[in-house]
Amino acid sequence: MNLANRLKPIKPSPTLALNAKAKALAAQGVDVVSLAAGEPDFDTPEFIKQAAIEALRQGFTKYTPTAGIQELREAICAKLARDNQLTYAPDQVVVTVGAKHAIYNLFQALLNEGDEVIIPAPYWVSYPDMVQLAGGKPVIVETREENGFAPDPDAIRRALSPRTKAVVLNSPSNPSGAVFSRAALEGIAQAVRGHDCLVVSDDIYEKLLYEGQFLNIGNVAPDLVSRMVVINGMSKSFSMTGWRMGYAAGPKWLVSGMQMIQDQSTSNAASFVQKAALAALKGPQDFFVPMVEEYRGRRDMVVDALNALDGVRCRRPEGAFYVLPNVSGLFGRTYKGTPVTGSLQLSEILLNDFRVAAMPGAPFGAEGYIRMSFATSREQLRKGLDRFKEFVTSLR
Ligand SMILES: Cc1ncc(COP(=O)(O)O)c(C=O)c1O
């Protein structure tokens, strides 16, 4: 027996492997500092937990419509109007089991064999694999650190082809933390305007913003809203990664297609989690302020410490909770007599010999970089940075 051919292009995820190894070491009692996680260390706000408990108590434990309960879809529309100045009707919204599920269903609903999706690098590891699982072809467009990792409109223009079905934008970005400026978004809008394709705006890190203003492409190019899909969810902003709650808003034809995929796979997201999401979206939003301030303090601490190291250069990210230091200045130096030549090798040494888990840049389309998450305590960050410094100073 063989696995289906559709799994052939999918490689085992090096990031999951690294995470698994870090967890296994920790389980053996090894004191590992994990800067690898893509999830907040903050707890889910109490009022959100209470809403889920209340829903359970009231017996709200049955199937709901696949696309989510009407009240939640209305609350999502209200959120999109309030925070993003975007107008959507509830039948243009589908509630999913995490934002990842929304993106997966989107590609399943949209792509035919060989259709292309433009993905600026560095990218979230899952985009290319999800495109390939739907039979599509990821077309990677490089960005430059000097330009703040914003996609270059000319590069997007060159990558567009008659087979391009979508362009994926993720700001604030995982892994770079880059936030695309109005000018950058206007340039991208100009590049895609003449081409009949969707623009996917993955806004999942929207609330984790340290500089400037959050904008998505629909805000700067209202003419593109009719072919934009907004992806968002509760995981990062509301510290709800384990609850699995996301959503998509977009053109009705597409959202209906996504719902059809969902009808035959997961059906609705958990009923009482939908009630929790409703409370989150309608409830007080002031807890973001101290949370973002804390992340900002950690960001500055990490960036300053990294930039003090010879051979390391780190851009100060405007959003999300990752730094993406350029470590290519360390390549060619030797560790215990062996030259360091790549991010995967560097991450392995860090984990095996210095007990720090940091993601290699390569799987994110960012060779020459590593990704460190600052969604962990300052104490852990300090310890991780000290160990990283020890590694850098041990190189010859
Ligand atoms: C850019 C980006 N989009 C989407 C997701 C998916 O989030 P979730 O499925 O937890 O809602 C993640 C999670 O790491 C992410 O980094």
Ligand as a Chemical Component Dictionary entry (heavy atoms), coordinates in Angstrom:
data_LIG
# 
_chem_comp.id                   LIG 
_chem_comp.type                 NON-POLYMER 
_chem_comp.pdbx_formal_charge   0 
_chem_comp.three_letter_code    LIG 
# 
loop_
_chem_comp_atom.comp_id 
_chem_comp_atom.atom_id 
_chem_comp_atom.alt_atom_id 
_chem_comp_atom.type_symbol 
_chem_comp_atom.charge 
_chem_comp_atom.model_Cartn_x 
_chem_comp_atom.model_Cartn_y 
_chem_comp_atom.model_Cartn_z 
_chem_comp_atom.pdbx_ordinal 
LIG C1 C1 C 0 1.023  33.647 9.235  1  
LIG C2 C2 C 0 0.127  32.686 9.923  2  
LIG N1 N1 N 0 -1.100 32.469 9.441  3  
LIG C3 C3 C 0 -1.939 31.605 10.023 4  
LIG C4 C4 C 0 -1.564 30.895 11.139 5  
LIG C5 C5 C 0 -2.555 29.890 11.697 6  
LIG O1 O1 O 0 -3.046 30.167 12.923 7  
LIG P1 P1 P 0 -4.200 29.299 13.571 8  
LIG O2 O2 O 0 -4.486 28.140 12.700 9  
LIG O3 O3 O 0 -3.696 28.902 14.909 10 
LIG O4 O4 O 0 -5.385 30.220 13.667 11 
LIG C6 C6 C 0 -0.293 31.065 11.686 12 
LIG C7 C7 C 0 0.142  30.277 12.841 13 
LIG O5 O5 O 0 1.295  30.107 13.123 14 
LIG C8 C8 C 0 0.576  32.001 11.066 15 
LIG O6 O6 O 0 1.805  32.227 11.547 16 
# 
loop_
_chem_comp_bond.comp_id 
_chem_comp_bond.atom_id_1 
_chem_comp_bond.atom_id_2 
_chem_comp_bond.value_order 
_chem_comp_bond.pdbx_ordinal 
LIG C1 C2 SING 1  
LIG C2 N1 SING 2  
LIG C2 C8 DOUB 3  
LIG N1 C3 DOUB 4  
LIG C3 C4 SING 5  
LIG C4 C5 SING 6  
LIG C4 C6 DOUB 7  
LIG C5 O1 SING 8  
LIG O1 P1 SING 9  
LIG P1 O2 DOUB 10 
LIG P1 O3 SING 11 
LIG P1 O4 SING 12 
LIG C6 C7 SING 13 
LIG C6 C8 SING 14 
LIG C7 O5 DOUB 15 
LIG C8 O6 SING 16 
# 
